[in-house]
Each structure stands twice: as C-alpha cells, then as structure tokens.
Amino acid sequence: MKKCKETLLRGKGKMHMNRSWIGYILLCTATQQAIAEEDLFALPLEELSRLEVSIATGTPKPITSAPAIASVITAHDIEAMGAQDLDTVLEMVPGLHVSHGGFIYASRYFMRGIVSTYNPHTLVLINGIPQTSLFTGDRGERLVAMTGLPVQMIERVEIIRGPGSAVYGADAFAGVINIITKRPEDMQGGQATLAYGSFNTPKASLQQAGSIGPVRALISLSYASSDGDDPVINADYQSSLDALLGTTASYAPGPANLAWKNFDARTDFVWSDFRLRMSHRRSEGETAQGINESLDPGARFPHHRSNVDLTWSAPDIRQNWDVESQISYLYSDFRNPTSIRQFPPGAFGQFPEGVLQTPELSEENARIHLTALYKGWKEHQVRIGGGYYWGDIFKTTDAVNYVLLPGNPVPQPRPGGLQDVSDSPEAFLPENQRTNSHVFVQDEWQMATDWTLTAGLRHDHYSDFGGATNPRLAVVWSTSPTLTTKLLYGEAFRAPAFFELYATNNPVALGNPDLEPEKLESLEAGFSWRPHESWTWDINFYHFHINDFIDFVSDPGNSTFTARNTGTIEGTGLETELRHDWSSTLQILANYSHQQTREEITGAPLGLAPSADASLRMIWEFLPQWQLTPQFVWVSESKRQAGDSRAPMDGYTTLDLTARKLWPRGSLSLTGRNLFDANVQEASRGPETSTVAPIPGDLPQAGRSLTLEATLNW
C-alpha cells in the first residue's frame, strides 16, 4: 500500500506498456479496497517528508532537499479540508494571502505582500503549463468568481515562494503555483461527486478512468453554479460622483452581484511515451461591484478557455540522457451578449441608459519547450533546454455610447448612442502580438556528501522588450541528520501586460506604452528541522527588491489612472510552518508569516495586503472511519497605501470545520466556512489612491456557509 501511495503522490506514473503496469493497477485497486480497514485519512509525517517536488528544478526531489522554499498540498489534504475550489486549498500556505477584491471580486494571490491592481506577479501553472493571460498578465481567471477547475481532479499542488524566472521565465516573479491533475494511472474506475451549499450552490463532477487498447484514458466533467453571497456595498464610485455633481444615479447601498456558473471538461490520454491532455472551460460571472466599481445589477462576463498539450517523454533515450518535449496551445475569450454599464443610468446627468460599453477580445497562446537532462557526470546533473512562445490578442471589438474629449475627464454622450468603435483609436485595446524565445542551463552539483549547489541561468528574448537574463543559485546543506539549511538567490523579470501597455478610451484606467519591465532580486534563508519522526519545523527568512514596479497612478486634475513605473519596492519577512503527528489519529499543521512590503525611498507601505497571518488545522480521526478537520485562519490588519488617509483595515479570525465519513466505496462530508460569521473584508483602493475606481469602504466577503458533499467510487 505504501508503495502505491508513494507512487501516486510522487507522480512517478511514467509506466510504459513494457513495464509492470498491470501489477500496479492491481496494487492500487487493492489499496482502494483496504482504505476502510486501515483508517487512513491523512498522510503520516513520515510519508509526507518523502514527498517529492519537481517545480523547483524540473527534477523530482524531496521537499526538504529541494533548492527552493516549497509547499505541497496533496489530494488527501484537499479532501480533509472539504475544499470546493482552489482558493480554499491555498489559504493554508504561509506567505500567500488569497484575496477576493479589486476588479469584480476576482480571486487574487498575494505572495509575500506583493500587491498590484491585477495581481500578475504569481505564475500559475496547470501540469507545468503557464496559464498567464497576455491581456492582464495574471492567470486569466479574473473574469469569474472561481477557477472552474474541479478539485476532484487535483492530485497535488506544488508552491514555491520566491522568484522562479530562471526555470520558468517571466511572470515567475513572486512565486509559482503548479496544479498537477490526476492521471489515468492515479484512478482506477470512476468517481462521482455531488454537492450542495449555501447561496444555492449546486456542484456535480464525474471522473472515469480506463484503457482503450494500449491507451490509458481519464475523462472528467464538472458543473457548478451559485447565486453568490452578494454582500452589501454601502457606497461606490457613483456615490462619490453623485455627491460631486448633485445626481442620484448610484445603486448603492446595494449588493455586490457575485452569481457565477462554470462548466469544465478535460481528458488525459497516455500511450507509450506520449501524453495528450485537453480541456475546455466555460464560465460566466456577474460583475460584483461593477467593472468601474459602480454597481451594475445583472451584468455578466462570459469567459471561455480551451487548452491542449502534447508531451513526449523519453527517459534514458540514450545512455545518461533523458529528453522531454512539450507543445501546448491555449485559447481564451470573453464575448458579451449585452452591453455592460461602466456607470449607471443618470450618471453625469446625461446618460439615461448609463455609460455603456461592450468590450470583447480573443486571445491565443502557443508554446514549445524542449529539455534534456545529462546524468553522465558523477557529481553533476545538467539540464539544458529552450523554447518558443507566441501570443496574440485578436478579434478585439468594442461598442460605446460615450466620447472622451481631451482635457475633459467626464464622458460625453456620443451622437447616435451606442456605436461600434472596434477598428478605431477609441477601442479599449488594439490587437497585438508578442513572441519570446528562451534558452537555459542548470547544474545540480553534489559538492560534498551533505552539500548541493544548484545554479541556473535563463535568457529570454522578447519581441517588444529585448533580452532578459535571470540567474538562480541555491545551496542546500544537510547540516545535521535532523537539520537542513538552504541559502537561495534569484532574479526575476516581468514584462508588462497588454492592458498595462495599451488600454485606451477608458474613463478610469489607461495603459502606457513607455513602461519598463519589472525586475526583482531576492535573497532567502530556510531551515528545516526534524527532531523526531513525528515533528517537522520549517522557518524561512527573505528580502527582496523590485525595480520599476508597475501600478496605476492618478493623473493630476483628471479622474483617470495611468500605468506607470512607480519606483523601487523592498520587502522583508519570515514564514514558519510546524507539522506534528500527535498520534496515529491526530495530525496538526500550524503556520505563521509576517511581511513588510514598502516603497524603498519613502518607506510608505505598499498596502492592501495584511502584514501577518496565521493558520491552524487539525485532522482528527475521532472514530473509525470518521474524520473531523477544524481550521482556524487569523489575518492581521492591512495598512493603506501612501496617500490613503483611512485607518488600517481591521483583521479577522475565521473557523472552518469539516466532518467526513468514509466508506469503502465513497464518502460523505459536511463543511462549514466562517462558522462564526466573522466580518471579513478585503481592502479597497481608497478615494485618494484608487487605481480603478474608489470604493470608500472596504469589500465585504462571504459570511457563514455550509456545503454537503457525497462521493461514490467504483
């Protein structure tokens, strides 16, 4: 059983037809049938310490010896916490704050206090493939309330905190999150899941694995929808305009409209050394506080995303050589069947139907990546590789009923009402392309029995920004049998997104084609101590500098904000995590992080992110086949940005609780989120510093909720 489980978790599923895959299937099937007898709900620390992570170097390594500050969340963890989406899964990662705010309440991942308008600084991968949107620079899911990826398909999530550009290139700036989905060899038979939760939130998913001749296959289908919690926004941007102009157009106080629905379909085919994965996601979400932070009841953003990737792996293709190649294609779009309101009817005393716009675009990205690992030197493993990326923003269309006149920040009615401006300078974004080619080399040098030096260098060449070279150094020292020490240095690079560069004809946010790329230097020290087989304690310290930090800055005398390089940002902090197997039936996980992120010259805080947070989770098998998982999350106050005179935003404490019953062929769970109904809020941009539009108060988050979930395996 242990062998099967370790294989599942380590991702060593590259079993070929000429190997003992039949025995593997029989072993895993027996493991499934033995679950009820063994009462195994969570990974013991002994096995968890042997989990391997490949996100740091491309080569699987145990977490303790990986040349990065890494975390791994397994499928066991996800099931124990009753998570329904990726955001919930990531809440327990030290140094990572999951925020729902900013543009239409989309989820944002603030790594180590690095915050900006569209949160483009954390690279999100699915099976090693970047999900970055060329339009916004983030993972492209800001248009919907959730990612749409069913958690039932997640085998594990690997997270590294700190720069990863030497391995992954641009956008691996503050950190990297790699979501690894289940493979055909990870599941024997099928699984169906049904769930229903507060706010009228039904969910259903189906996964089926099997073989078609020599081809192993896994198919997954899922659907979910919700009416949303719809917390009340007391005042919005239009409220401020009403006070200034003497109008009464605002819908505030009123609910933030958070309804959504998602459909996800994906397949995974494995044949010999080839792997083909395809997915399609169709999402639709309401516009929360409105696209310009003026409430817009009923407006929705539809979003489509399709992925396909083909991987060829050839381990030991020649003596001492492993080779892998990967080709991937991603398509996404948002097409609005109706116009959305930037401002409501009666705005500016001139728009009886509201300030209307119908922004639409399509985006496609194609990547090819080749890598080779040479193992012929006794003390070295050398990895070399290269690749090419092509991204295209196309079919950009727009229709507006307003005109923006030079020197006048107030939109004026367009003669003739709503008109198509797609092929004119008045469109919200021009069509454009970007290409990038890269080469890299990495050497893992076993300098001594207890010393390993990993050195990497990557060069990227962008069609619009020229070349960028990013080095990375990591020393891992097995200081003693119970202590591992890591010293890390890395640099990172982020090219501006197209919205930051080229956004036009917007009453609030404007792009800037003269932007320089962001650059980061980081130094980290990490210590992992295991005084006993039931205890592990990790503590990490870091310091970083960001040059040419990009944010949207207020234009003097106007209501608009323009993307600019605002200067140098520095950050310092610590992260600590403790795991303890109290007994064979009780596991405890606790972590704490503290960060200070500020402007280097003025010392003003970057703001919007909490300065500290902590969490505590216990997985307790209180009866045979019964599991109880309480989870506490504490978040400190959040300081404001420079120029924002409001008091710091209050912190909060939440309690989640999951009760789970396991049977040989399924499970039943009941999960409560925020059981104390704490007043949870995320910081808004204030009246003086808003980069999109001012919300005078902060953004209320979901209150208490319950979810009942049933799973059947066959």
C-alpha positions in Angstrom: 0.0 0.0 0.0 2.8 2.4 0.9 4.5 1.8 -2.4 1.2 2.5 -4.3 0.5 5.6 -2.3 4.1 7.0 -2.7 3.9 6.4 -6.4 0.6 8.3 -6.6 1.9 11.2 -4.7 5.3 11.5 -6.2 3.9 11.5 -9.7 6.1 8.7 -10.9 3.4 7.4 -13.2 5.5 7.1 -16.3 4.8 3.4 -16.6 5.0 2.1 -20.1 3.3 -0.9 -21.6 6.6 -2.9 -21.3 6.7 -2.5 -17.6 4.6 -3.9 -14.8 1.7 -1.6 -15.1 -0.8 -4.4 -14.6 0.7 -5.2 -11.2 0.5 -1.5 -10.4 -3.2 -1.4 -11.2 -3.9 -4.5 -9.1 -1.9 -3.0 -6.2 -3.8 0.3 -6.4 -7.2 -1.5 -6.6 -6.3 -3.4 -3.5 -5.3 -0.2 -1.8 -8.7 1.3 -2.5 -10.4 -1.8 -1.0 -8.2 -1.6 2.1 -9.0 2.0 3.0 -11.8 1.1 5.3 -9.6 -1.3 7.2 -6.7 0.9 7.6 -8.5 4.1 8.6 -6.1 6.3 6.6 -7.3 9.8 6.0 -4.2 12.0 6.0 -0.6 11.3 5.1 1.6 10.5 8.1 4.5 12.9 8.5 7.0 10.1 7.7 5.5 9.7 4.3 4.9 13.4 3.8 8.6 14.2 4.4 9.3 11.9 1.4 7.0 13.7 -1.0 8.9 14.9 -4.0 8.5 18.3 -5.7 9.6 18.9 -9.2 8.6 22.6 -9.5 12.0 23.9 -8.3 14.3 22.3 -10.8 12.3 20.1 -13.1 13.8 17.0 -11.4 11.7 15.4 -8.5 13.3 16.0 -5.2 12.2 15.6 -1.6 10.7 18.8 -0.2 13.4 19.1 2.5 16.3 19.0 -0.1 14.6 20.8 -2.9 16.5 24.1 -3.8 13.5 26.3 -3.1 11.1 27.3 -0.3 8.4 24.8 -1.3 5.0 23.6 -0.1 2.9 20.6 -1.3 -0.8 20.2 -0.8 -2.0 16.7 -1.6 -5.3 15.3 -2.6 -5.6 13.9 0.9 -5.3 17.5 2.3 -7.9 18.8 -0.1 -10.4 16.1 0.9 -9.7 16.6 4.6 -10.4 20.3 4.5 -13.6 19.9 2.4 -12.3 22.4 -0.2 -14.6 23.2 -3.1 -12.2 25.4 -5.1 -8.5 26.2 -5.5 -8.8 29.4 -3.4 -9.7 27.4 -0.3 -6.9 25.0 -1.0 -4.3 27.8 -1.0 -5.4 29.6 2.2 -3.2 27.4 4.4 0.1 28.3 2.5 2.3 30.5 4.6 3.2 33.8 2.9 0.3 33.5 0.5 -2.8 35.6 1.0 -5.9 34.8 -1.0 -7.9 37.9 -1.7 -11.3 38.4 -3.3 -11.4 42.0 -4.4 -10.2 44.5 -6.9 -11.7 44.0 -10.3 -15.2 42.4 -10.0 -14.2 40.4 -6.8 -11.9 38.1 -8.7 -9.6 36.0 -6.6 -6.0 37.3 -6.3 -2.9 35.6 -4.9 -0.7 38.0 -2.9 2.7 36.3 -2.4 4.8 37.9 0.3 2.9 41.1 0.3 3.4 42.0 -3.4 0.2 43.6 -4.5 -0.9 45.4 -7.6 -4.1 46.0 -9.5 -4.4 42.8 -11.5 -2.1 40.6 -9.4 0.2 39.4 -12.2 3.2 38.5 -10.0 2.4 34.9 -9.2 2.7 32.4 -12.0 0.0 29.7 -12.1 0.7 26.5 -14.0 -1.5 23.5 -14.7 0.7 20.5 -15.2 3.7 22.8 -15.8 2.0 24.8 -18.5 1.6 28.6 -17.8 -2.0 29.9 -17.6 -0.9 33.5 -17.9 -3.2 35.9 -19.8 -1.4 38.2 -22.3 -4.2 40.7 -21.7 -3.9 41.2 -17.9 -0.7 39.3 -17.0 -2.4 37.2 -14.4 -3.8 33.7 -14.7 -6.7 34.9 -16.8 -9.5 33.9 -14.4 -10.2 37.4 -13.0 -13.4 37.4 -15.0 -15.0 34.7 -13.0 -15.5 34.0 -9.3 -13.7 30.7 -9.4 -11.1 28.9 -11.5 -13.6 26.3 -12.8 -11.0 23.5 -12.3 -12.7 20.8 -10.1 -10.7 20.0 -7.0 -11.6 16.3 -7.6 -9.1 16.4 -10.5 -6.3 17.8 -8.4 -3.6 15.2 -7.4 -1.5 17.8 -5.7 -0.5 21.5 -5.7 3.2 22.5 -5.6 4.0 26.0 -4.5 7.4 27.8 -4.4 7.6 31.2 -2.8 10.2 33.5 -4.2 11.3 34.1 -7.8 11.4 31.2 -10.3 12.3 33.1 -13.5 15.5 31.1 -14.1 13.3 28.0 -14.5 10.0 29.4 -15.8 10.9 32.7 -17.3 8.9 35.9 -17.0 5.9 36.1 -14.6 7.5 33.6 -12.1 8.1 36.8 -10.1 6.9 36.5 -6.5 6.2 32.7 -6.7 4.9 29.8 -8.7 1.8 27.6 -8.2 1.7 24.3 -10.2 -1.6 22.4 -10.2 -1.0 18.8 -11.0 -4.1 17.0 -12.2 -4.8 13.3 -11.7 -3.7 10.9 -14.4 -5.3 7.7 -15.7 -2.9 5.7 -13.6 -4.0 7.7 -10.5 -7.6 6.5 -10.7 -9.0 3.0 -11.3 -12.6 3.0 -12.3 -14.6 6.1 -11.7 -15.8 8.7 -9.2 -18.9 10.8 -9.0 -19.3 13.8 -6.6 -22.5 15.7 -5.8 -22.5 18.8 -3.5 -24.9 21.5 -2.5 -24.1 24.6 -0.4 -25.3 27.9 0.8 -26.3 30.6 -1.6 -27.9 28.0 -3.9 -24.6 26.4 -4.9 -25.0 23.0 -6.6 -22.0 21.1 -7.9 -21.5 17.9 -9.8 -18.4 16.2 -11.1 -17.7 12.9 -12.8 -14.3 11.2 -13.5 -13.8 7.9 -15.3 -10.5 6.2 -16.0 -9.9 3.1 -18.1 -8.0 1.7 -21.1 -8.7 1.5 -24.8 -6.2 -1.0 -26.1 -2.7 0.4 -25.3 -4.1 3.8 -24.5 -4.9 4.7 -20.9 -7.5 7.5 -20.5 -9.2 9.7 -18.0 -12.2 11.8 -18.6 -13.6 14.5 -16.3 -16.8 16.5 -16.4 -18.0 19.1 -13.9 -20.6 21.7 -13.5 -21.2 24.3 -10.7 -23.2 27.4 -10.2 -24.1 29.8 -7.4 -26.3 32.8 -6.7 -23.4 34.2 -4.6 -23.4 35.7 -1.2 -24.0 39.2 -2.6 -22.6 41.3 0.3 -23.8 44.9 0.6 -21.7 47.7 -0.8 -22.6 50.8 1.1 -21.0 53.3 -1.3 -19.4 53.0 -4.7 -17.7 55.3 -7.2 -21.0 56.6 -8.5 -21.8 57.6 -4.9 -18.8 60.0 -4.9 -19.9 61.3 -8.3 -23.4 61.9 -7.1 -22.1 63.9 -4.2 -19.9 66.0 -6.5 -22.5 66.5 -9.3 -25.8 66.5 -7.4 -27.1 63.4 -9.1 -28.8 60.3 -7.6 -27.7 57.6 -10.0 -25.8 55.2 -7.7 -27.4 51.8 -6.9 -25.5 51.9 -3.5 -26.2 50.8 -0.9 -26.8 47.6 -2.8 -25.4 44.1 -3.2 -22.2 43.1 -5.0 -23.5 40.8 -7.6 -21.5 37.6 -7.3 -23.5 34.9 -9.1 -21.5 32.6 -11.3 -21.6 29.3 -13.2 -18.8 27.1 -14.6 -18.6 24.0 -16.8 -15.3 22.1 -17.1 -14.4 19.2 -19.4 -11.0 17.6 -19.7 -9.3 14.5 -21.0 -6.0 12.8 -20.4 -4.6 10.1 -22.8 -1.4 8.2 -22.2 0.2 6.0 -24.8 3.7 4.7 -24.5 5.9 7.8 -24.1 3.2 10.2 -25.2 0.7 12.1 -23.2 -2.2 14.2 -24.6 -4.3 16.5 -22.4 -7.3 18.6 -23.5 -9.6 20.8 -21.5 -12.4 23.3 -22.1 -13.9 25.7 -19.5 -17.0 27.8 -20.0 -17.6 30.3 -17.2 -19.9 33.2 -16.6 -19.8 35.6 -13.6 -21.6 38.7 -12.6 -19.7 41.9 -12.3 -19.7 42.2 -8.5 -19.1 45.9 -7.7 -19.1 46.7 -11.4 -16.2 47.0 -13.9 -15.6 50.6 -12.8 -16.6 49.9 -9.2 -20.1 51.3 -9.8 -22.8 48.7 -9.0 -24.3 47.2 -12.2 -27.1 44.7 -11.3 -27.4 41.8 -13.6 -24.4 42.4 -15.9 -22.3 39.3 -16.6 -19.0 38.4 -18.2 -18.9 35.2 -20.2 -15.5 33.5 -20.4 -14.2 30.6 -22.5 -10.9 28.8 -22.2 -9.5 25.8 -24.1 -6.2 24.1 -23.6 -4.4 21.3 -25.4 -0.9 20.0 -24.8 1.2 17.1 -26.0 4.2 15.7 -24.1 6.8 13.3 -25.2 9.0 11.9 -22.5 12.0 9.7 -23.3 13.8 8.7 -20.1 17.1 7.0 -20.9 16.8 7.7 -24.6 20.5 7.3 -24.7 23.0 6.4 -22.0 22.8 9.1 -19.3 20.3 11.2 -21.3 16.6 12.0 -20.5 14.7 14.0 -23.1 11.3 15.6 -23.0 9.4 17.9 -25.4 6.1 19.6 -24.9 3.8 21.6 -27.2 0.8 23.5 -25.8 -1.9 25.8 -27.1 -4.3 27.9 -25.1 -7.3 29.9 -26.3 -9.5 32.2 -24.3 -12.1 34.9 -24.9 -14.8 36.9 -23.4 -17.8 37.9 -25.5 -20.5 40.0 -24.1 -24.0 39.3 -25.5 -25.2 42.6 -24.0 -23.5 45.8 -23.0 -22.2 46.4 -19.5 -22.6 49.7 -17.7 -19.4 51.5 -16.6 -21.7 53.9 -14.8 -25.5 53.6 -14.1 -28.4 55.4 -15.7 -28.4 59.1 -14.8 -24.6 59.2 -14.4 -23.2 62.7 -15.1 -26.8 63.8 -15.5 -26.6 63.0 -19.2 -26.8 59.2 -19.7 -30.4 57.9 -19.3 -29.3 54.3 -20.2 -26.0 54.6 -18.3 -22.4 54.8 -19.7 -22.4 51.7 -21.9 -19.6 49.6 -23.3 -19.2 46.1 -24.9 -15.6 45.2 -24.7 -14.7 41.8 -26.3 -11.5 40.0 -27.2 -10.0 36.7 -28.1 -6.5 35.5 -27.1 -4.4 32.6 -28.1 -1.0 31.4 -26.8 1.2 28.7 -28.2 4.3 27.2 -26.6 7.0 24.7 -27.4 9.5 23.6 -24.8 12.4 21.1 -25.1 14.6 19.9 -22.3 17.3 17.4 -21.8 18.9 16.0 -18.6 22.5 14.7 -18.7 23.5 12.3 -15.8 26.9 11.1 -17.0 29.0 13.1 -14.6 29.4 11.6 -11.2 28.7 14.7 -9.1 26.6 16.7 -11.6 23.2 16.6 -13.2 23.0 19.1 -16.0 19.7 20.2 -17.5 19.6 22.2 -20.7 16.6 23.4 -22.8 15.0 26.0 -24.8 11.7 27.0 -26.3 9.5 29.5 -28.1 6.3 31.4 -27.2 3.8 33.2 -29.4 0.8 35.2 -28.0 -1.9 37.0 -29.9 -4.7 39.4 -28.9 -7.2 39.3 -31.8 -10.8 39.9 -32.6 -10.8 42.9 -30.3 -14.2 44.6 -30.6 -15.8 47.4 -28.7 -19.0 49.5 -28.8 -19.6 52.6 -26.6 -22.2 55.3 -26.2 -19.8 57.9 -24.9 -16.9 60.1 -26.1 -13.8 61.1 -24.1 -12.6 64.6 -25.1 -9.0 65.7 -24.5 -8.7 67.6 -21.2 -12.2 66.6 -20.0 -12.3 63.6 -17.7 -16.1 63.5 -17.9 -17.6 61.2 -20.6 -19.8 62.9 -23.1 -22.9 61.3 -24.8 -22.0 60.0 -28.3 -24.2 61.3 -31.1 -26.3 58.4 -32.2 -25.9 56.4 -29.0 -24.2 53.1 -28.8 -21.8 52.7 -31.8 -19.2 50.2 -32.9 -15.6 51.6 -32.5 -13.7 48.3 -32.9 -11.4 49.4 -35.7 -10.7 52.9 -34.4 -8.4 54.5 -31.8 -11.4 54.6 -29.5 -11.5 50.9 -29.0 -10.5 49.8 -25.5 -7.5 47.8 -26.7 -5.7 47.4 -30.0 -4.9 44.0 -31.5 -1.3 43.0 -30.9 1.2 40.1 -30.7 4.2 39.1 -28.6 6.8 36.4 -29.1 9.5 35.1 -26.8 12.4 32.6 -27.3 14.4 31.3 -24.4 17.4 29.0 -23.6 18.5 27.9 -20.2 21.1 25.7 -18.4 21.0 24.3 -14.9 23.6 22.3 -12.9 22.9 20.4 -9.8 26.3 19.8 -8.3 26.8 17.5 -5.3 29.8 19.3 -3.9 30.1 17.0 -0.9 28.1 14.3 0.8 26.0 16.9 2.6 26.3 19.9 0.2 24.4 20.6 -3.0 24.8 23.6 -5.2 22.1 24.3 -7.9 23.0 27.0 -10.4 20.7 28.1 -13.2 20.8 30.7 -15.9 18.0 31.5 -18.4 17.9 34.0 -21.2 14.7 35.3 -22.7 14.3 37.5 -25.8 11.0 39.4 -26.2 9.8 40.8 -29.4 8.8 44.0 -27.7 11.3 44.4 -24.8 14.5 42.7 -26.0 16.6 40.4 -23.9 16.5 39.5 -20.2 18.9 37.1 -18.3 17.9 35.7 -14.9 20.3 33.7 -12.7 19.5 31.5 -9.7 21.7 30.0 -7.0 20.7 27.6 -4.3 22.9 25.9 -1.7 21.3 23.1 0.3 23.3 21.9 3.3 22.4 18.8 5.3 23.6 20.5 8.4 22.9 17.5 10.7 20.8 14.4 10.5 17.8 16.4 11.7 18.5 19.9 10.2 18.6 21.1 6.6 19.8 24.6 5.7 19.0 26.4 2.4 20.6 29.7 1.0 18.9 31.0 -2.1 19.5 33.9 -4.5 17.3 34.6 -7.5 16.4 37.3 -10.0 13.1 37.7 -11.9 11.6 39.7 -14.7 8.1 40.6 -15.7 7.1 42.2 -19.0 4.1 44.5 -18.8 0.7 43.0 -19.8 -1.0 44.4 -22.8 -3.7 46.1 -20.6 -0.9 47.9 -18.8 0.6 48.9 -22.1 -2.2 49.7 -24.5 -5.6 50.2 -22.6 -7.3 53.3 -24.2 -10.6 55.1 -24.3 -11.4 54.2 -20.7 -12.7 56.8 -18.2 -10.7 55.3 -15.4 -7.6 53.1 -16.4 -5.2 53.9 -19.2 -2.2 52.0 -20.5 1.3 53.3 -21.0 3.4 52.1 -24.0 6.6 53.5 -22.4 6.6 51.1 -19.4 9.7 49.3 -18.5 9.7 45.7 -17.3 9.7 44.9 -13.6 12.9 43.4 -12.2 13.3 41.6 -8.8 16.3 40.4 -6.8 15.7 38.1 -3.9 17.8 36.5 -1.1 16.4 33.8 1.2 17.5 31.5 4.0 15.5 28.5 5.0 15.8 25.9 7.8 14.0 22.6 8.1 14.4 20.8 11.5 13.0 17.4 12.2 14.0 16.5 15.8 11.7 13.5 15.8 9.9 11.4 13.2 6.6 13.0 14.3 7.8 16.6 14.2 8.9 18.9 11.4 9.5 22.7 11.8 10.4 25.0 8.9 11.3 28.6 9.1 12.3 30.9 6.2 13.6 34.5 6.0 13.7 36.6 2.9 14.5 40.0 1.5 13.8 41.4 -2.0 14.0 44.5 -4.2 11.7 45.3 -7.1 12.8 47.9 -9.6 10.4 49.7 -11.9 7.3 48.4 -10.1 4.2 48.9 -12.2 0.9 50.3 -10.8 -1.9 52.6 -12.0 -1.3 56.1 -10.8 -3.7 59.0 -10.5 -3.4 61.6 -13.3 -3.3 65.1 -11.8 -6.5 67.0 -12.5 -8.3 64.1 -14.0 -10.3 61.1 -12.8 -8.2 58.7 -14.8 -5.3 56.5 -13.7 -2.4 55.6 -15.9 0.0 52.6 -15.6 3.5 53.8 -14.6 6.8 52.5 -13.2 6.4 53.8 -9.7 9.9 53.2 -8.3 11.5 50.6 -6.1 9.8 48.3 -3.7 11.5 46.3 -0.9 10.2 43.6 1.2 11.3 41.5 4.2 9.6 38.8 6.0 9.6 35.4 7.6 7.5 32.2 7.2 7.3 29.3 9.6 5.4 26.1 9.5 5.0 23.3 12.0 3.7 19.8 11.4 3.2 17.3 14.2 1.7 13.8 14.2 0.3 13.9 17.7 -0.9 10.3 17.4 -1.9 7.9 14.7 -5.3 9.5 14.6 -4.4 13.2 15.1 -2.3 15.5 12.8 -1.6 19.2 13.5 -0.5 21.8 11.0 0.3 25.3 12.0 2.0 28.2 10.2 2.7 31.9 10.6 4.0 34.6 8.3 5.0 38.2 8.6 5.9 40.6 5.9 6.8 44.2 5.4 6.5 45.5 1.8 7.1 49.2 1.3 8.4 51.8 -1.1 12.2 52.0 -0.6 12.7 55.8 -0.7 9.7 56.9 1.3 9.2 53.9 3.5 5.4 54.0 2.8 3.7 50.6 2.9 2.7 49.1 -0.4 -0.7 48.4 1.3 -3.7 46.3 0.6 -2.2 43.1 2.0 -2.1 42.0 5.6 1.2 42.4 7.4 0.8 39.0 9.2 -1.4 35.9 9.1 -1.5 32.5 10.8 -3.5 29.3 10.5 -4.0 26.1 12.4 -5.5 22.9 11.0 -6.1 19.6 12.8 -7.0 16.3 11.1 -8.6 14.1 13.7 -9.9 10.6 13.2 -12.1 10.6 16.3 -13.8 7.3 15.4 -13.0 4.6 13.0 -13.8 5.9 9.5 -14.8 9.3 10.9 -12.7 12.4 10.5 -13.0 15.9 11.9 -11.0 18.8 10.5 -11.2 22.2 12.2 -9.2 25.0 10.5 -8.6 28.4 12.1 -7.3 31.4 10.0 -6.1 34.7 11.5 -5.3 37.7 9.4 -3.8 40.9 10.8 -4.8 44.4 9.9 -4.0 45.7 6.4 -2.2 49.0 6.1 -3.3 51.6 3.5 -1.3 52.8 0.5 0.6 56.1 0.5 -1.9 59.0 0.3 -4.8 57.0 1.7 -5.8 58.6 4.9 -8.2 55.9 6.1 -7.4 53.9 9.2 -5.9 50.5 8.6 -8.4 47.8 7.7 -9.3 45.5 10.7 -8.1 41.9 10.7 -10.2 38.9 11.3 -10.4 35.3 12.5 -12.4 32.6 10.9 -13.2 29.0 11.7 -13.9 26.3 9.1 -15.0 22.8 10.1 -15.3 19.6 8.0 -16.8 16.4 9.2 -16.2 13.4 6.9 -17.4 9.8 6.9 -15.5 7.3 4.7 -16.8 4.1 3.3 -15.0 1.5 1.1 -16.8 3.0 -2.0 -17.3 6.6 -1.1 -17.6 9.3 1.5 -20.0 11.9 2.9 -18.8 15.3 4.2 -20.3 18.4 5.7 -18.2 21.6 5.6 -18.9 24.9 7.3 -17.0 28.0 6.3 -16.6 31.0 8.5 -18.8 29.4 11.2 -18.6 32.4 13.5 -19.8 34.6 10.6 -16.9 36.9 11.2 -16.9 40.3 9.4 -14.3 39.5 6.8 -13.3 42.3 4.4 -10.6 42.9 1.8 -9.0 46.2 1.4 -10.3 48.5 -1.4 -8.4 51.2 -3.1 -9.2 54.4 -1.3 -10.5 57.7 -2.6 -7.1 59.2 -3.0 -5.3 56.2 -4.4 -7.7 54.1 -6.3 -6.3 52.5 -9.5 -9.7 51.6 -10.9 -12.4 53.5 -9.1 -12.8 54.5 -5.5 -14.9 52.4 -3.1 -14.9 54.5 0.1 -15.4 51.4 2.3 -13.8 48.0 2.1 -15.1 45.0 0.2 -17.2 42.6 2.4 -16.5 38.9 1.9 -18.7 35.8 2.2 -20.3 35.1 5.5 -21.2 31.7 7.0 -21.8 28.9 4.6 -22.5 25.2 4.7 -21.8 22.5 2.0 -22.9 18.9 1.9 -20.9 16.6 -0.4 -21.2 12.9 -1.3 -18.7 10.9 -3.3 -19.1 7.5 -4.9 -16.2 5.4 -6.2 -16.4 2.3 -8.5 
